[in-house]
Amino acid sequence: MDIQASKIEVVKMILDLEDSKVIDKIRKLIIKEKKDFYDDLSEDEKLEIKYGLEQLEKGKKTSWEEIYKKIS
């Protein structure tokens, strides 16, 4: 069975449910399974992002053209 057919089957099963507790468990499971790429970053990568955001807040930014000149 392909993924789209499986999704449709699951949706049909959910629509047939009458138990709100089961529906809530399914909802929580889906929310839990959604991963944010940020969670998979190393601490160093997270610190770099934080530093970059702090620099932006201070108005310190570099255009793509400036970066490109430096690397080419």
N, C-alpha and C positions, 0 to 999 in steps of 0.2 A: 504494500500500500504506500503510495507516495505521500509526501508531507501535507499537501493541500487536502487530500482525502482524509487524512488523519485529523487535521484541524476541524474539518466539517463534522466528522464523527464525534469529536470531543464537544464541539459546540452543541450538537444535537443532544448529547448526553446531559450537558449542563442545563439546557432548556427544559429537559424533562424532570429535573430535580425539583423537589418540593421542600427539602430539608435545608433551612437557612444556615445551619451550622456547617454542613458539607460545602455549601456554596462559599461561605466565608473562608473555609480551609483552602479551597481551590484558589480563591482570590489571593490569599496570603502566600500560597505557594508560588503563584505566578509573579507576584511582586518580589518575593525573595529571589527568584531565579533570574530576574532581570539584573544584569551586571553592568556596572558603570566601568568604563575602561580605566578610570582614575584609580579604582581599587586595585588594579593589577600593576600599577606603576611602583617603581622602587621609591624609597624615601628620598634619595637624591633627586630623582625626577620630580617628585612632589615639591621639594624645596626650590628647584629651578622654576617651576610654574609659579609658586608663591612669590619668588623674587621678581619674576617678570611682571606679575600683576601689580606688585608694589611699585615697580618702576613706571608702569602705565598710569597708576593713580597719581604719581608725582609729575606726570606730564612728560616723562622721559620715554621717548619711543624712537625707533629707527625704521625708516621706510624699507620696503622690499628692495628698491633700487640701490640703496646704500649698502645693504647686506650683500646684494648680488655683486656689487663692485668689489667688495672685500674678498669674496670667495672666488672670483673669476680672474 
